[in-house]
Amino acid sequence: MHKIVLLRHGESVWNRDNIFAGWADVALSERGVEQAKTAGSVLRENGLVFDLAFTSVLQRATDTLEIVLQEMGLADVVIVESSACLNERHYGILQGVNKKSAVEKFGAEQTQAWRRGYNECPPEGESLADVVGRVAPYWQEKIAPAILAGKKVLIVAHGNSLRALVKLLDHLSDEAVEGLNIPTGLPLVYELDKNLQPLKHYYLANDIEVAKAIKAVEAETKT
């Protein structure tokens, strides 16, 4: 059996302010730093160790990873590979726009379609299908071979790049992944069989905390 951990970066300053970030390289908020520290502590307390980590090239993810590894005492041990393939979805004209302001300008239905629809693409941006299109080959060519070689892998990325990865792991339909929300800062463990098919997955947090965090993500475009 193989075990991997997926972690969405800690809260960024634009998460805090409810702004579409996409590829904008924004920093962690104070809360995000604390979330990363807590994630590292939780991973350590649950006996998890890593020797290889994958992340995006955006600082909110790379900083989260750095903090997590420091908390785990693994900062000088884990090899880190960064790739734009794991970047957040590019939100085009929505980048830098407050989510509720986008609802007021474009309407709730269109904004939600751009935000959560699988094939919907904001002007000058990416759809979730586009994100899957870059995450899938990175998984197949980089991450999966490392896991099969026995590496203990941590992946620190973004809401949509992790949604794309979960779609691949769990063989979710396009419709099912539209309803998937991944909160910041909560480690998500996947146990995989020898063929990297999922046996089970779970957050390293209590059910109430997870439900509350997911509802907060769902509510970001509600007025």
N, C-alpha and C positions, 0 to 999 in steps of 0.2 A: 504493500500500500504506500502511496505517496500522499504527502500533506503539503498544501501550499496556502499562503495567506494573501488575500487581497485587501488593500487598505486605500480608501479614498483619503486624499490629503486632509489635513485639518482645515477648519474654517479659514477662508481668506478674508481680506478686508472687503472684497466685493461680495462674497457670500454674506458677510455681516450686513452690508448695505443693500442686499438683494439686487445686485447688478449682474447682468450677463457678462461673464469674463472671457470664456472661450480661450483664444490663444494670447490674450493680454497677460503680461507677466506680472501678476500682482502678488503681493506678499501675504503671509499668514497674519491673521489678527492675533491679539493677545490670547483670545479664547482658542484659536487654532493651534497656537504653540502649546497651550495646556493640553489640548486634545491629543497632540502628538506625543507629549510626555506620558500621558495616561495610557495611550495605546502601547507605547514601549514597555511600560511597567506591567500592563496586563499580559502582553506576550511573554515577558520574562517570567512572570508568576505562573503562567500556564505551561512552562517548561519548553517553550518553542525556541529553536535556534535556527539560524540561517547562515548559509555561506555564499549566497548569490542573491542580489536584489535587482529588479528591473524597475525603472521609473521613466517619467517623461523628461523633457528638457525645460519645463516650467518650474519656477522657483518654489511655488507653493507645494509642489510634489517633492522636489529635491530637498527642500528644507525639512519637510515632514519626515522624509526618510532619514536624513541626518540626525534629527532629534530622536527618532525611534531607536536607531542603532546606538546612539550615545546612552540612552536609558537602559538598553539591553546589555551594554558593555561590549558591543560588537563592532564599534566604529572602525577599528583597525583590522578587522577580520573579514568582513563581508566585501566581496567584489561587487561593484555597482556598475550597471550598464544603463545608460540613458538613451532614449530614442524619442523622436517626435512622433513615431508610430503610436505611442501611448499618450500623446497630448490630448487635452480636452477637445471636444468638438469645436470647430471654428464656427462662431455664431454670426459671421458676416455683419450686416447692418445693425444687428442687435447688440454687438459687443460694446460695452460701456454704457448700455441703456438699463435703467432701472426696470425690473420685471413688471411692476404694476403700472409704470408709465407706458411700457410697451402694450399692455392690455388696453389702456385708455386710447392709445394711438391706433393700434391695429385690430382691436377687438379681442375678447377672451378666447374665442374659438380659434382664430388664426394664430394667436400667440401660443396657445397650448399645442396646436398642431406643429408649429415650428419647434417647440421645446421638447415635445415627447413623441411626435409622430415618427415612424420608422423611415419613411421615404420623403417626408416633408423637409424642404430645405429653405432656410431663410436666405433672402437675396445676398449673394456674394459669400455664402457660408457653406457648411456641410450638413448633410442629413446624417441620421444615425447609421443608415446603410453605408454611407461613405466611410464612417468611422470603423464599422465592421470590416470594410474593405481594406483598411490599413492595419487593423489589429490582428485579423486572422492570419495573414502571412507572417507577421512578427511572432505570433504564438507558435505557428507551425515550424518556423525556421530557427527561432532563437530560444523561446521559453520551453516549449515541450521537449526538445532534445536535451536540454539541461536537466529537466525533471527526470526524464528517463535514464539519464546518466547518474542519477543519485543525488543531485544537488538539492539542497533545502532552500526553497525559493520564496521570496517575499516580493510582491508586486505593489508598488505605491503609485497610484495614478489618479484618475479623475472620474467624476460621475458617469460621463458618457463612454469613456474608453473602458471603464469597468463594466458598464451595462453591456457593451459589445462583447467583452470577454465572457461574461456570465451567459450571454446568449449562445456563444460557442460551446461553453462547457456543459450547459444544461440542455442544449438543443432546443432552445425556446423558439416558438413561432414569432414572426414579425409582430403580430398582434400582442402576444404575451409580453414581449420585451418593452412595448410601449407603456405598460403599467408598472414597470420595475423602477423603483427608486432606491438609490444607495446613499446612505447618510455619510457625513464627514466623520472621520476619526474613529470609526468602530471596526476593529479587525474582523474580517470575514474568512473563516477557515473552510477550505474544500479538501475533503478526503477523496482520493482518486484511486482507482484500481490500476493494475499493471498496464492497462491500455489507455490510461488517463481518462477513463469514464468516471463520472462522479458517483460516489457511494453515498455521501451526505455532505451537507454544508450547514454552517451555523455561525452566528456572530458570537464573539467573546464579550457578551454583555447580557444583562437580563432582558427578558421579553418586553417589559414595560418601557425600558430605556430605548430599545430598538424601535418599538412601535411609535413612540413619541418622536424619535428622530426622523423616521420615515414620513410621518404625517407633516412634519415641519418642511420637508422637501416638497411634498405634494402641494403645500399651501403657498408656495413662493409666488405663484401668479394669480392667486385669489385676491379679489379686492374686498 
